[in-house]
C-alpha cells in the first residue's frame, strides 16, 4: 500500500484516520509551488481544510474520542509544520487554518460553560444573601424576603428560614 495511491476522499471513505497526518506528504508538490501557482495554493488549502473539517466533524458527532482528537490534530499540525518549514507563506497559511479549525475543544467548552454556571450561581447566592441581610436587619419583612427568594431564585421558604436562623451579618463577605 502506497499512501500516494490514496486521495483524501479515499482515506475518509475508508475511515483511515491514522493516515490523515501522513496524507499531507502527498501535498508536498503544492508546498513547493505555493507562492507561484494559485492552483497549488487552492489545492493545499482546500485539502488541509477538508481534512481538519472531517476530523472536527468526527469529534463533534462523538465518533472520535477527545484524546484521539487531540492526538490526531497534534500529529497533523506537527507534519504540516515539518513539511512547511522552508515555505514561510504556506506555513503561515496552514497555521492560520489550524488555529481557526481547532478553535475550542469540547473540554474547553465544558470548562467555560461550568465556569459561567459557577459565576451565575455565585451571583444568585449573593442576591439571596442580600435578601437574608435585609430580613435579618428588619429592612424587609421576613415574609416578603422569603417570598422574593422563592419567586426569583427558587429558594423554598423553609430553606430560606433555615438559612436566616444561621445567618450572621458579614458572612457573605467571608465566603470569597
N, C-alpha and C positions, 0 to 999 in steps of 0.2 A: 504494500500500500504506500503510495506516494501522496503526500499532502497536496502537492501541486495539482493532482488529478481531481481534487475536490473544490467545488465552489462553496461560497458561504451558504447558499441555499441548500446544497448537499449536506453540509455539516448541521444545519438547522433541522432539515427534514429527518436526518438520521439521529438527531439528538446527540451529536458527538461533542459535548461541551468541553471535554478535556482538551480538544484540539483547537478551540477558539483562539487562545493566545498565539498558537503557532501558525494559525491561518494568516496572521499578519506578515509572515515571511513571504507569502505569495504576493504581497503588495510592495515589495522592495523596489521593483522597477518604477512604480508610481512615485516612490520617495525620491528616487534619483532625478526624476524629471518634474518634480512638484512645482518648482519655480518657473520652468519654461513652458510647460504644457497645461493649459486649463483642463484638458480632459483627464490628465493624471491626477490633478488636484481634486476634480469631481469624483473620480473613481475611489480615490483614497478616503476622502471624507465620507462619501455615501456608504462605503463598505464598513468603515470604522463605526459610523453612527448606527448602521443597521445591526452590527454585532452587539454594540452596547445596549441598543433598544431591546433586542431579544433577551439579553441577559437580565435586564431590568424587568421585562415583562414576566419572565420565569419567576423571578424573585417576588414581584408584587402579586402574582397569582398564587403564590405559595408552592410552586413546583420546584423551587430551589431554596434550600435552607440558607439561613443567614451566614453561617460560617463558610459554606461553599460559595456563596455570592461574594463575600469578601475575598476569598482565595482567588476566585476566577477573575474578578475585576483587578485585583492586585497583580496577578500574572499578566493580564492584558496590558496594564499600564507599564510593567517592567519591560515586556517585549517591545512595546511601542517606543518607550524611552531608549532602549538599547538600539533599535533599528534606526531611529531618527536622530541619533546623537550628532551626526555630521550634517544634518539638514535643519538648520535653525527655524526657518519659516514653517516647515512641516511639523517640527516638534512643537512649536508654539500653538499651531492649529490643533494638533492632536491633544495637547494638554488642555486647551480650552474646551474641546469637545468632552474630554474625560471629566473635567470639572463640572460641566453642565449636565452631563448624563448621570453622574453619580452625585446628585445634589444632596440628598438626605437619605441615609439608611433608615430602614424600618425601626431599628433600635433607637436611633436618634429621634425619630418621630414619636415613638412611645415615651422616651425620656422627656421630650419637650411637652408632650400632652400631660404627662404626670406632673411635671413642674407647674404647668399652668393650673391644673386641678388643685395642686397644693396651695398655690397663691390664692386661688379663688376661695378655697376652704379657709385659709388664714384671714382673708378679708371678711368672710362671713362670721368667723369666730370673733373677730374684732368688733363687729357690729352687735353681735349677741352680748359680748362683754359690756359694750356701751349701754345696752338696754338693762343689763344686770346692775350696772353702776347707777343708772338713773332711778331704777326701782329701789336700790339699796339706800340711796340718799334722800328718797322721797320726792324727787323732782317729777317722777312719773309714778302713777299708782301701779302696784304690783299686777293687778288685773290687766291694765292697759299694756304694760310692758310684756306680760306673758302672752297676751293676745297678738301683739305685733311680732313677737318671736315665733309664734305658731304660723301666722299668716305669711310673713316674709321669709322665714328661714326654716320652716317645718320643724320647729322645736316644740314637742308636746308640753303642755302646761305642767305636768308632773315633773318632767325633766328640768324645765325652767325653774320651778320651785326648789328642786333638789340643789341645783347649781346656785341659786340665790342664797340658800341656807349656808353653803360653804364659801360664799363669795367674800373676799376681803379686798377692800379698795387698794388699787395698785397692783393686784395680781396680774392683770393683763399686761402690765409693763414688765413684769418679771419673766414672762414666758418667752420672750425673744431671744 
